[in-house]
Amino acid sequence: MRKLLILDLDETLFHASKTRLPISHDFTIEDYFAYKRPHVDAFIAFCKQRFELAVWTSATSDYAHCVVSEIIGDPDELKFLWHREQCITRMNTFTYEPIYIKDLKKVKRKGIDLNHVIALDDSPEKLKRNYGNLLRIDPFVGDVADDALIRLMPYLETLQMVENIRTVEKRGWRSASRI
């Protein structure tokens, strides 16, 4: 059985900025310059061969569809493409900014066993209800020397064999060669 890998978009697979960085942008979306994380194309190809893929972002629907088309390909090939409307919205009581929570109970309601779900995200607070499924990656903000996705691939390969993703300590993945 293939595991489900749920990918975040912003700062996980790419970075968007209203101001140009000193490197060439890969595409534009709305009024943002978008920069793919280094090795994202190889990473997506690797993941498509080994996992069922889904995307869950706290961005808007139109934005999410455009980014997926640029980075991953046809959104219809994904198990699902969820956006802000599928998140639970809470208000930060100090900043009065919205906090978007990705509650994997919604995935479970689709008949998917959470023991076989990996959620790759740079924002652990968005998966605070499901830390056992979280595989945290450092935020990408345009560093051309970033190699996180290449380093992540061997670790993901080992996770394919795990019976229950939720029982694996994933915080040390950067130094782990195997589980």
Sequence and secondary structure as in RCSB ss.txt:
>XXXX:A:sequence
MRKLLILDLDETLFHASKTRLPISHDFTIEDYFAYKRPHVDAFIAFCKQRFELAVWTSATSDYAHCVVSEIIGDP
DELKFLWHREQCITRMNTFTYEPIYIKDLKKVKRKGIDLNHVIALDDSPEKLKRNYGNLLRIDPFVGDVADDALI
RLMPYLETLQMVENIRTVEKRGWRSASRI
>XXXX:A:secstr
   EEEE  BTTTEEEESS  SS  SEEETTEEEEE TTHHHHHHHHHHHSEEEEE SS HHHHHHHHHHHT  G
GGSS EE GGGSEEEE TTT  EEEE  THHHHTTT  GGGEEEEES GGGGTT GGGEEE    SS TT  HHH
HHHHHHHHHTT S GGGS  TTTTT S  
